[in-house]
Amino acid sequence: MEEHFSFDQRLGIQLPDIQLDWEQYSRQTQAAILFYWEQIRGTIPDRIAELEHTINQKQSQLSDESDFPRSCELNSEIADLASIINDLWIWYRANQTVSVKMHH
């Protein structure tokens, strides 16, 4: 099933990498892809929690940081992590709808 997914380094999870139109896959392959995706999708909240923990650590460092350039760096890192969390939530929610439609 991994041939239908590719690892996204930024998000830290595998994402669907469908090469054909959905209808060109057999029902068995469609079901296997959806099952595999649901397993990956189920890990997204844990991945988000890890990133939130890292953000909290960086915010703690930021509150004690007196060096302006380092403060800017920490702010940038926090913003990048928040952007990743946002994208993960989009994948989590958008594909929930797609999965439900494909099951019908």
VEXRO-375411 format. One record per residue (C-alpha): x negated, y, z; residue number from 1; residue in one letter. Coordinates in steps of 0.1 Angstrom, whole numbers, plus 5000, padded with zeros to 4 digits. Example, Ala and Ser with C-alpha at 12.3 -4.5 7.8 and 13.67 -1.06 7.14 Angstrom:
<xx->4877; yy->4955; zz->5078; i->1; aa->A>
<xx->4863; yy->4989; zz->5071; i->2; aa->S>
***
This chain:
<xx->5000; yy->5000; zz->5000; i->1; aa->M>
<xx->4971; yy->5023; zz->5006; i->2; aa->E>
<xx->4968; yy->5028; zz->4968; i->3; aa->E>
<xx->4999; yy->5049; zz->4970; i->4; aa->H>
<xx->4984; yy->5072; zz->4997; i->5; aa->F>
<xx->4953; yy->5093; zz->5001; i->6; aa->S>
<xx->4937; yy->5106; zz->5033; i->7; aa->F>
<xx->4940; yy->5144; zz->5037; i->8; aa->D>
<xx->4909; yy->5155; zz->5056; i->9; aa->Q>
<xx->4925; yy->5188; zz->5067; i->10; aa->R>
<xx->4956; yy->5172; zz->5082; i->11; aa->L>
<xx->4939; yy->5141; zz->5094; i->12; aa->G>
<xx->4966; yy->5117; zz->5080; i->13; aa->I>
<xx->4973; yy->5098; zz->5049; i->14; aa->Q>
<xx->4998; yy->5115; zz->5025; i->15; aa->L>
<xx->5018; yy->5100; zz->4997; i->16; aa->P>
<xx->5000; yy->5100; zz->4964; i->17; aa->D>
<xx->5026; yy->5087; zz->4940; i->18; aa->I>
<xx->5014; yy->5085; zz->4905; i->19; aa->Q>
<xx->5046; yy->5074; zz->4887; i->20; aa->L>
<xx->5082; yy->5086; zz->4888; i->21; aa->D>
<xx->5099; yy->5071; zz->4918; i->22; aa->W>
<xx->5123; yy->5051; zz->4896; i->23; aa->E>
<xx->5094; yy->5034; zz->4878; i->24; aa->Q>
<xx->5085; yy->5015; zz->4910; i->25; aa->Y>
<xx->5103; yy->4983; zz->4918; i->26; aa->S>
<xx->5127; yy->4983; zz->4947; i->27; aa->R>
<xx->5103; yy->4962; zz->4966; i->28; aa->Q>
<xx->5074; yy->4986; zz->4961; i->29; aa->T>
<xx->5096; yy->5015; zz->4969; i->30; aa->Q>
<xx->5106; yy->4999; zz->5002; i->31; aa->A>
<xx->5070; yy->4991; zz->5010; i->32; aa->A>
<xx->5059; yy->5027; zz->5003; i->33; aa->I>
<xx->5087; yy->5040; zz->5025; i->34; aa->L>
<xx->5078; yy->5016; zz->5053; i->35; aa->F>
<xx->5042; yy->5025; zz->5051; i->36; aa->Y>
<xx->5051; yy->5062; zz->5051; i->37; aa->W>
<xx->5074; yy->5059; zz->5081; i->38; aa->E>
<xx->5044; yy->5043; zz->5100; i->39; aa->Q>
<xx->5022; yy->5073; zz->5091; i->40; aa->I>
<xx->5050; yy->5098; zz->5098; i->41; aa->R>
<xx->5055; yy->5083; zz->5132; i->42; aa->G>
<xx->5019; yy->5093; zz->5141; i->43; aa->T>
<xx->5024; yy->5130; zz->5132; i->44; aa->I>
<xx->5037; yy->5141; zz->5166; i->45; aa->P>
<xx->5007; yy->5126; zz->5183; i->46; aa->D>
<xx->4984; yy->5143; zz->5158; i->47; aa->R>
<xx->5002; yy->5176; zz->5165; i->48; aa->I>
<xx->4997; yy->5170; zz->5203; i->49; aa->A>
<xx->4960; yy->5165; zz->5197; i->50; aa->E>
<xx->4957; yy->5198; zz->5178; i->51; aa->L>
<xx->4978; yy->5216; zz->5204; i->52; aa->E>
<xx->4954; yy->5204; zz->5231; i->53; aa->H>
<xx->4925; yy->5217; zz->5211; i->54; aa->T>
<xx->4942; yy->5250; zz->5207; i->55; aa->I>
<xx->4948; yy->5252; zz->5244; i->56; aa->N>
<xx->4911; yy->5246; zz->5250; i->57; aa->Q>
<xx->4901; yy->5273; zz->5226; i->58; aa->K>
<xx->4925; yy->5297; zz->5241; i->59; aa->Q>
<xx->4910; yy->5290; zz->5275; i->60; aa->S>
<xx->4876; yy->5297; zz->5260; i->61; aa->Q>
<xx->4889; yy->5329; zz->5244; i->62; aa->L>
<xx->4902; yy->5342; zz->5277; i->63; aa->S>
<xx->4867; yy->5340; zz->5292; i->64; aa->D>
<xx->4848; yy->5351; zz->5261; i->65; aa->E>
<xx->4832; yy->5386; zz->5262; i->66; aa->S>
<xx->4812; yy->5383; zz->5229; i->67; aa->D>
<xx->4834; yy->5399; zz->5202; i->68; aa->F>
<xx->4821; yy->5379; zz->5172; i->69; aa->P>
<xx->4826; yy->5346; zz->5192; i->70; aa->R>
<xx->4861; yy->5359; zz->5201; i->71; aa->S>
<xx->4869; yy->5364; zz->5164; i->72; aa->C>
<xx->4855; yy->5330; zz->5156; i->73; aa->E>
<xx->4878; yy->5314; zz->5182; i->74; aa->L>
<xx->4908; yy->5333; zz->5170; i->75; aa->N>
<xx->4901; yy->5321; zz->5135; i->76; aa->S>
<xx->4898; yy->5285; zz->5146; i->77; aa->E>
<xx->4930; yy->5287; zz->5166; i->78; aa->I>
<xx->4948; yy->5302; zz->5135; i->79; aa->A>
<xx->4934; yy->5273; zz->5113; i->80; aa->D>
<xx->4947; yy->5247; zz->5138; i->81; aa->L>
<xx->4981; yy->5264; zz->5140; i->82; aa->A>
<xx->4983; yy->5263; zz->5102; i->83; aa->S>
<xx->4975; yy->5226; zz->5102; i->84; aa->I>
<xx->5002; yy->5220; zz->5128; i->85; aa->I>
<xx->5027; yy->5239; zz->5107; i->86; aa->N>
<xx->5018; yy->5218; zz->5076; i->87; aa->D>
<xx->5022; yy->5186; zz->5096; i->88; aa->L>
<xx->5056; yy->5196; zz->5108; i->89; aa->W>
<xx->5066; yy->5204; zz->5072; i->90; aa->I>
<xx->5055; yy->5169; zz->5061; i->91; aa->W>
<xx->5072; yy->5154; zz->5091; i->92; aa->Y>
<xx->5106; yy->5171; zz->5084; i->93; aa->R>
<xx->5106; yy->5172; zz->5046; i->94; aa->A>
<xx->5098; yy->5136; zz->5041; i->95; aa->N>
<xx->5124; yy->5126; zz->5067; i->96; aa->Q>
<xx->5150; yy->5139; zz->5043; i->97; aa->T>
<xx->5134; yy->5123; zz->5013; i->98; aa->V>
<xx->5132; yy->5089; zz->5031; i->99; aa->S>
<xx->5168; yy->5090; zz->5041; i->100; aa->V>
<xx->5178; yy->5099; zz->5005; i->101; aa->K>
<xx->5157; yy->5071; zz->4991; i->102; aa->M>
<xx->5173; yy->5045; zz->5014; i->103; aa->H>
<xx->5208; yy->5053; zz->5000; i->104; aa->H>
***
